[in-house]
């Protein structure tokens, strides 16, 4: 799913938590401020996942308004607890 689809579905479904890949193969560029404002209008929390666990990715995740930033290498043991802690 691309960022545009994520934003559309979030507006329709109004979930408590959105899990979003930080580096999606999306042909469009979406400004972090726009994503943050759109997602947080519909969802209570954003959990960002990324294959890269570096400072640049963490700063970008924060710019999206992430409540949590998880690297994909430890995702199997961290995703569910991160979501449960937000709810």
C-alpha positions, 0 to 999 in steps of 0.5 A, spaced: 500 500 500 502 506 498 502 513 502 496 515 499 492 509 500 494 509 507 492 516 508 485 515 504 484 508 508 485 511 515 480 517 514 475 512 512 477 506 517 479 511 523 483 506 527 486 507 533 493 505 531 496 506 524 503 501 522 506 505 517 513 503 513 517 509 513 521 507 506 515 505 502 516 504 494 511 510 493 512 514 486 509 520 490 513 524 495 508 526 501 511 531 506 511 529 513 507 535 516 501 532 511 502 525 513 502 527 520 496 532 520 492 527 516 493 520 520 493 524 527 486 526 525 483 519 524 488 515 528 490 516 535 497 513 534 502 512 529 507 506 529 513 507 524 517 501 522 523 501 518 529 496 515 534 502 517 535 503 525 539 509 524 538 516 527 536 519 520 530 514 520 528 516 527 528 523 526 524 522 519 519 517 523 519 523 529 517 528 523 511 523 521 509 524 529 510 517 530 509 514 537 513 508 536 519 507 531 521 499 530 526 496 526 524 490 522 529 486 524 526 486 531 519 487 529 516 480 530 518 481 538 516 488 538 510 490 534 504 487 538 507 490 545 508 496 542 501 497 539 498 494 546 502 499 550 498 505 546 491 502 547 
